[in-house]
Amino acid sequence: MRFVETLKNIWTIQELRQRLLITFLLVFIYRLGCYVVLPGISPSDIDALANFTNKSGLMQLLDMFSGGAFSQASIFALGIMPYITASIVIQLCGMILPSFQKMQREGESGRQKLNQYTRYLTVLILILQAPAYLINLQVQVNGAANGSTLQLGFWTVVYLTIILAAGSMFIMWLGERITDRGIGNGISFIILVGIIARLPGALYYEFVSRLPGASGSQGGLVMFIVEVVLLFAVTVGAVLLVQGTRKVPVQYAKRIVGNRQYGGARQYIPLKVNAAGVMPIIFAQAIMFIPMTLAGFRGGDSGFLHAFTDINSFWYNAIFFILIVAFTYFYTAITVRPTQMAEDMKRNNGFIPGVKPGKKTAEYLDAIMSRITLPGSIFLGIVAILPAFARFFGISQNFAQFFGGTSLLIMVGVVLDTLQQIESHLMMHHYDGLMKEGKIKGRTTGQAY
């Protein structure tokens, strides 16, 4: 079989074999740390936190990204998300502040400075998030009906904050080691492992709930098979969204230097249908957290705020969809710059057949991006709100998270990037790739999530 032959080829390459083993070892250490509970936390405290997490869609999302460490009160409870938040802030600063733009143009030295700033900002975010997590843990434990109490004094919060911050920084260190000595982008791979770790439990729970005789069972095993088929179809659609490109032909003029001819070849500029990646969903979720925060200050979610705090409500998903479409256009306009592309093309004696170089080329590229961004943004918005549709048709909260949203897009993107790196190693050593025809294309955006 071709699959078995491919595995043999992977194991034959010593460098690739070592990288895979190192990746598996570091991932095992990460998963082991997810079950190391914070000092002073009892099993009853963990049960109270888990019950609260299962009732809240937002908390379930955070728990998914942490691989279950959030609901386990683990030393890795805050996961890698504070680092992702810091990275997003630094990226936005690079788009707005001239000083950060200058560092981006300085090459390796500028990249090291930006990484250092990202680490500092990560520590600051952890210092703010860790006490909030501990206070929430205390509130949930003391509000539980099992009679357990948890009192966290000032110094207890301080040293537990240090432990939580150290745990997240250790995860970041593991991710960097995977990037340097393993396969794929380490930070992205850790997020992928955290998401996939929740899939077997969610799949088993959904299977048991569909068995005849189970409470609330509807449709039986036939419905469960239909759900798995639909999940596969949604995943295929997400792959098409991540890899979809519009190829714009570019012709380079011929140049004669001595006895050699340069240029004259036709190449293509791949304009991605979804150039913004998962960033619009992340921005939209950040905006949708505001009503939840206001509801918390008011002490309830009645009236107007209720429609925007229930992730299953119509108005929440409608506004969420509109924000994703708007942020897709916004982020694409910032990251994809047709004017700069036209100038670079003109500098290298390149032109689009039938289009004048310079301003006309920039307008042509901008028009193409506007056309392909519209269906891409709509498809991205549909993928983002698919979990709500899944819950509407009776799919459990845990399993519905895998039908779309940030988690599905991250899984698809990271898997494609990792397979692309493995395939490049195989091709480098003159082996066939992972696919019989064609090559695997990753996101090629440089995003770490």
Disulfide bonds with the S-S distance in Angstrom:
none
